[in-house]
Amino acid sequence: MKNNKINFTSLVMAIVAIAVMVVSCKKENGNTLNPKAQDNTLAFDYRQIEDKVAYFTDFKKRIKESKDNESFNLNDAAWHLACLANMDFCNINVKHNDFLFDTIDMIVEIVDGSMQLNGLGAAYEQMRTKIHQFKNEFKHRDQNLYFINVSVGDDGNAKIALMTSFTSVAKDLIDHTWYVDDEWDAQYNCDEYFSGDSVYVWNSLAASELQRVLNLFENHSNESVTIFVPTRNHTFDYTNTYDQYGTPNYYLNNSRVFAKSFGNFNTSYNLGLMEMCYCLDSYLGLGYDYISDHLYVREHPVSWTVNSAITILNNTKYNYHQLHVQYGQITSITPPSPYDK
């Protein structure tokens, strides 16, 4: 029994020894076959960079001028390329209300599973050229490079992910503002007074809501009793309001007042939220600019009325709004004594 126990122990030790030898051989063979296992690239931790602007200003010089074979693993190489591109092309402080996502492909040089410093320089020049070409094809309003990221594959295929900010097509309805300072104020008014859940039929809710909101804008705060003395009135419609900045083509004759042709069809029309936004700013501008363009007395809009009208010309039906503005002069009066009432 004792001899059998010794033999069993010896057998176990022999098996362990053989296993260790096999594993060692596999490690050596693996290192030989897998260059990445012998990775001599620099260990990099971006958290150690306190001044990233200074770091990348210097790094840009290094990739242009350096002749050494300093190497970066693919993740670190991609990170450096992305940071350089963001510094050269991007700005997140540009007004926008939407984003686009695009990808550009390119081929970079890989040496033993890594990228060398001079290869990074060549890759960045290639990337700069492609990004410039991409920017030259911008088609959207206020389009701007917001963020760039880069990934590099083992085969040298690199992808440049581009995130661009822009002002959406809907906002292009307001290429120019007449009453508020800019389209962002116009959008604010739209969000404040109108709802995306409502159905603004041109000759019912659209007209009544525009009329309601228009009459909210003339406010006066004075301790004395203030009245309006009537002065004059004016009516605006598609025949005497022209948008020289190019109103979208669903308005008749580039009119600043809603007007749409339906041929000989008895068709209604719902104004979208951005159309309501356009009309509100346009109508306000018409009413106030009329005072400046036709000086009379120191006056203000008193009341706004939006009427719906239909006309047929040459067998074509036209639906449109008529904006009627009553003007008045502000006058402060002394409150009467209670005994005079």
Secondary structure, DSSP 8 states (H G I E B T S, - for coil): -HHHHHHHHHHHHHHHHHHHHHHHHHHHHHHHH-GGGG-------GGG-S-HHHHHHHHHHHHHH--S--EEEHHHHHHHHHHHHHHHH--S-S--SEEEEEEEEEE---BTTEEEHHHHHHHHHHHHHHHHHHHHT--SEEEEEEEEEEEE-TTSEEEEEEEEEEE-GGGGGGSS-SSSSSHHHHHHHHHHH--TTS-EETTTHHHHHHHHHHTTS-----SSEEEEEEEEEEEE-TTS-B-TTT--TTSGGGBSS-EEE-TT-----EE-HHHHHHHHHHHHHHHHHHHHHS--SS-EEEEEEEEEEEEEETTEEEEEEEEEEEEEEEEEE----GGG-
